């Protein structure tokens, strides 16, 4: 992973948290869950991807001096 400064990592974490909030709201209203269940819901897959990105940023923040 490329080196980033602490401020840019914090800004990216804030952006991802905002996107997660939006996905959570959309997922709560999702009509697809009735047919496919939450595991198959597009929003659920997007939330998992964003959570993985957030974890990588947290690890990068821990490594930044």
N, C-alpha and C positions, 0 to 999 in steps of 0.2 A: 504494500500500500504506500502511496506517495506520502511525503511528509506534509502535514498541515499545521497551521498555528492553532493555538488553543481557542482563540476567538472564532475562527472560521468553523472549527469543529462544534463549538457550542451553538453557533448560528444554525448549522446543519441539523443538529439534534433538535433544536426548537422547531425547525421547519418540518422535520419528520414527525414530531409530536403533534403538530397542527394537522398534518395529513392523516395521522392515526385517528385523531378526534373526528375528522370529517368522515373517514371510513366507518368508524363506529356508529355514527349517526345514520349514515346511509344503510349500513348493514341492519340496523334496527328496523328500518322500513322496507327492507328487501323482500320482494314478493317471490324471488326464486327459492328461498329457503323452504317454502311449503313443498316444492317438488323435489329438490335435491338435498335438502338438509343443509345445515350451516357449513359443514365441511366442504360441500361442493359449491358454496356460494362464492361469487366473484370477489365480494368484499372481504370474505374470510381469507382467501388466498392473498389478496393485496395486503391485508393486515399482517399476515405472517411474514411477507416479504419486507414490509416496513419495520417490523420488530427485529428481523435479522440485521437490517441496515443500522438500526438504532444500537444494537449490541456491538456491531463492529466499530461504530463511532465511540461508544463507551470504552471499548478496549483501546482505541487510539488515544482517547483523552487520558487514560490511565498511563499510557506510555509517553505522553508529551511532558516535557520538563518545564 
